[in-house]
Amino acid sequence: MPNIDWKNLGFGFSDVNCHVRYTWKNGAWDGGEEVKDPYITMHVGASCLHYGQECFEGLKVFACKDGKIRAFRPRANANRMVRTAIRTVMPPVPEELFIEALRRVVKANVEYVPPYGTGGSLYVRPLLIGTGPQIGVAPAKEYTFLMIVMPVGAYYKGGLKPVRAVILDDWDRAAPHGMGDVKVGGNYAASLFAHEKAKKEGWPVELYLDAKEHKYVEEFSTSNFIGIKPDGTYVTPDSHSVLPSVTNDTLRQIAADTGRKVETRPIPYEEIKTFSEVAACGTAVVVTPVWEITRGSDVIKISDPGSAGPVLSELFNAVQDIQYGRVPDAHGWCLEIA
Ligand SMILES: Cc1ncc(COP(=O)(O)O)c(C=O)c1O
């Protein structure tokens, strides 16, 4: 067993046994290999370095209450990666190859899956990059698909913690017909400047409005937007420039299963003040309640800064109960690995 203080793990890189790596050449993926070295050697002309031909995913694997190890909704991530690959003219990683890579990398690093009860999980980061040299702008002729893993801790050590968010109208994350709906690294590079500025000025997360009119809510830099109405209705934006979040899809389904109304539609900025709860949602933390949103001199107070609202708390617990196998997996979301 590795010597890890499971209860105090953060969210960051750490050394594990290996990653798995596949190469696409001459129109086909090879059989892949387990690689111990966390460094990669590539051609200086690789298309991922020059023209950003790259994409990634993020998902989690859990040690469950019954002792089994399960990945949460990996096929949803595999399918999103296929869509991103097509959009960036890279060879899609077939869903079954994605699942094979996942089983391989988790089995090879099984002692790094945080034990049940610690609140941790094994974070899995699939990465697809153009590694063939390409100096004229065109798709590369060679690609690498990697899956790396790292143990991560419970984000909340004692209840959900609401945060403040800011809207910075001087920067957009994604153009209306750009790449906001796929998971390319460039989207994150595009948001770093505003993110660092927001952080320096005291806001841990920034919220983006639609790039065309700045009238409608889009999403946070690394998570989707959820608004809860006083009657419990779950509302989330419908937009071509928002990343379809697996967590948001999960929460919507759970909300519907528990009798809540779910609305996926444009959300005008002015509507924010009518919500009784707001959250950012994503794989890393499931939900981050947002108690206040600032836009210039407009400060919208949504909820109690000290604790999460009842609907978000209920949804958060429902997702974690499925992930850790404490309740039946009615939708078949969890894939047994070991
Ligand atoms: C821009 C953006 N939106 C939303 C999400 C949440 O997506 P998911 O729930 O699939 O992690 C992420 C994180 O992956 C993200 O980077």
The ligand as an SDF file (V2000), in Angstrom:
LIG
                    3D

 16 16  0  0  0  0  0  0  0  0999 V2000
  -16.2370   24.1950  -18.9220 C   0  0  0  0  0  0  0  0  0  0  0  0
  -16.7620   23.0870  -18.1180 C   0  0  0  0  0  0  0  0  0  0  0  0
  -18.0740   22.9940  -17.9320 N   0  0  0  0  0  0  0  0  0  0  0  0
  -18.6110   21.9920  -17.2070 C   0  0  0  0  0  0  0  0  0  0  0  0
  -17.8270   21.0120  -16.6510 C   0  0  0  0  0  0  0  0  0  0  0  0
  -18.4390   19.8970  -15.8740 C   0  0  0  0  0  0  0  0  0  0  0  0
  -18.4860   18.7460  -16.6430 O   0  0  0  0  0  0  0  0  0  0  0  0
  -18.5210   17.3120  -15.9620 P   0  0  0  0  0  0  0  0  0  0  0  0
  -19.7100   17.2980  -15.0940 O   0  0  0  0  0  0  0  0  0  0  0  0
  -18.6410   16.3710  -17.1000 O   0  0  0  0  0  0  0  0  0  0  0  0
  -17.2600   17.1900  -15.2020 O   0  0  0  0  0  0  0  0  0  0  0  0
  -16.4410   21.0550  -16.8240 C   0  0  0  0  0  0  0  0  0  0  0  0
  -15.5750   20.0200  -16.2530 C   0  0  0  0  0  0  0  0  0  0  0  0
  -15.3370   19.0310  -16.8960 O   0  0  0  0  0  0  0  0  0  0  0  0
  -15.8970   22.1060  -17.5640 C   0  0  0  0  0  0  0  0  0  0  0  0
  -14.5810   22.1880  -17.7350 O   0  0  0  0  0  0  0  0  0  0  0  0
  1  2  1  0
  2  3  1  0
  2 15  2  0
  3  4  2  0
  4  5  1  0
  5  6  1  0
  5 12  2  0
  6  7  1  0
  7  8  1  0
  8  9  2  0
  8 10  1  0
  8 11  1  0
 12 13  1  0
 12 15  1  0
 13 14  2  0
 15 16  1  0
M  END
$$$$
